[in-house]
């Protein structure tokens, strides 16, 4: 479809500029979301390591106290 008037050309230029602007905003949003997901993944990994460490400490304390195992059900079950 050939452009026939200067007005149509200006409209196409405006539409192209609008599309380029939208893409730029989307790229910024995607980068921000990626940064958040990356940070959350690191936090999850840190929490997982902390959980493993605390579980090990609890097992050690339980052994030192001569108590029941962590997975053992109490007698009333």
N, C-alpha and C positions, 0 to 999 in steps of 0.2 A: 504494500500500500504506500504509494509515494506521498510525500508531504507536499501539499499544494499551496499553503499560505504561511506567511511569517508567524501568524498566531498559532497555527498547529505546531510549528517548529518550537516556539516558545513553550507551549504546553508539554511537548515531549521532553524538552530540556528540564522543565520543572518536575515532571514525573521522574525522570532519571535522577535528578538531584535528591528528590524525596526518597527514592529507593536506596540510593547510596547512603543517605543519612540513616535510614532504618537499619541497613546492614551494619553500619559502624556502631550503632547503639547495641545491636544484637551481639556483635563481637565483644564489646565491652562487658555486656551482661554475662556472656558465656565465660569470659576470663574470670570475672568476679565469682561466678558459681564454681568454676574449677578450683579457684584458690580456696574457697570455703570447703569443698569436698576434700581437697588435699589436706587441709588443716584438721578436718574432722577425722579423717583416716588416721592421721598421726596421733590424735587424741585417743582414738579407739585402741590403737596398738599400745600406747602408753598405759591405758587402763587395763588392758589384757595382761601386760607384764606385771603391773601392780597387783592384780588379782592373783596371778600365779605366785607371786612373792608372798602375799598375805596368806594364801592357802598353805604354802610350805611352812611359814612361821607357825600357823595354827596347828598343823600336824606335828611339828616339832614340840610345841608346848604341850600338846595332848600326850605325846609319848613321854615327855619328861614328867608329867603329872601322873602317869600310869592310868589314864582314863580310857574310856571306850574309843573305838575308832570313829572317825567322822561319819562314815556311811552306815554305821551300826544303828539300828532302831532301838529306842528306849524299851524297857521291859513291858510297858503297858500296851504295846502294839500287838 
